[in-house]
Amino acid sequence: MTATEQWIFLCAAHKTPKECPAIDYTRHTLDGAACLLNSNKYFPSRIYRIFSHAYFHHRQIFDEYENETFLCHRFTKFVMKYNLMSKDNLIVPILEEEVQNSVSGESEA
């Protein structure tokens, strides 16, 4: 598939990337994306990697967004509820903060 004479996009759906007509490239790309999104094995961990990167490298932005949306918190709880990832791979301390808050809340009562 091409964008201009200078830009040729190779299709990664093959063992070695190769040129495909635009319609095939589009279909291959969308099929690959759908497989990734439907994959219990790969999708949760890849999304979680984005959360991890944001937490450890862009903490201020992460905290601002997380305080408004609780997206990482909700995603982490979802992943744990349905056993989509090993707890050992959950490195953003979202659940630990929840446990600490509930323990400190109980001790104040």
C-alpha positions in Angstrom: 0.0 0.0 0.0 1.3 3.5 -0.7 0.5 6.9 0.6 2.8 8.9 -1.8 5.5 7.8 -4.2 7.9 8.2 -1.3 5.9 6.3 1.3 5.2 2.6 0.8 3.7 0.8 3.7 4.5 -2.9 4.1 1.9 -5.3 5.5 3.0 -6.9 8.7 0.4 -9.7 8.5 2.9 -11.9 6.6 5.9 -13.8 7.9 8.1 -11.2 6.3 6.4 -7.8 5.7 5.5 -7.3 2.1 3.5 -4.9 -0.2 -0.2 -5.5 -0.4 -2.9 -3.7 -2.3 -4.6 -1.1 -0.1 -7.8 -3.1 0.4 -5.8 -6.1 1.6 -3.5 -4.0 3.8 -6.6 -2.4 5.4 -8.3 -5.8 5.9 -5.2 -7.4 7.3 -4.6 -4.5 9.7 -8.2 -4.4 10.9 -8.2 -8.2 11.3 -5.0 -8.0 13.3 -6.3 -5.2 15.5 -9.5 -7.2 16.2 -7.5 -10.3 17.1 -5.4 -8.2 19.5 -8.5 -6.6 21.1 -10.1 -10.0 21.5 -7.1 -11.7 22.9 -7.2 -12.4 26.6 -3.6 -13.2 26.4 -2.2 -10.0 24.9 -4.6 -7.2 25.2 -4.8 -6.6 28.9 -1.1 -6.7 29.5 -0.4 -4.4 26.6 -2.9 -1.8 27.9 -1.4 -2.2 31.4 2.0 -1.5 30.0 0.8 1.9 28.9 -0.6 2.6 32.4 2.8 1.5 33.9 4.8 3.7 31.6 2.5 6.7 32.4 2.7 6.0 36.1 6.5 5.8 36.3 7.5 8.3 33.6 4.7 10.9 33.6 3.5 10.7 37.2 2.0 14.2 37.4 -0.1 13.7 34.3 -1.0 10.2 35.4 -2.2 11.4 38.8 -4.2 14.2 37.4 -6.0 11.9 34.9 -6.4 9.1 37.4 -7.9 11.4 40.1 -10.6 12.3 37.6 -11.3 9.0 35.9 -9.9 6.2 38.1 -9.3 4.4 34.7 -6.2 2.5 35.8 -7.9 1.7 39.1 -11.0 0.3 37.4 -8.9 -1.5 34.7 -6.8 -3.1 37.4 -9.8 -4.3 39.4 -11.4 -5.7 36.1 -8.2 -7.5 35.2 -8.0 -9.0 38.7 -11.7 -10.0 38.9 -11.5 -12.0 35.7 -7.9 -13.2 36.2 -6.7 -11.7 32.9 -3.2 -11.0 34.3 -1.0 -12.3 37.0 -1.0 -10.2 40.1 2.9 -10.3 40.0 2.7 -8.2 36.8 0.6 -5.4 38.3 3.3 -2.9 39.2 1.3 0.3 39.5 0.4 0.4 43.2 -3.3 1.1 42.7 -4.7 -1.7 44.7 -2.1 -1.3 47.5 -3.2 2.3 47.9 -6.8 1.1 48.3 -5.8 -1.5 50.9 -3.8 1.2 52.8 -6.8 3.6 52.7 -9.2 0.9 54.0 -6.9 -0.1 56.8 -6.3 3.5 57.9 -10.0 4.1 57.7 -10.7 1.1 59.9 -8.1 2.1 62.5 -9.7 5.6 62.8 -13.1 4.1 63.7 
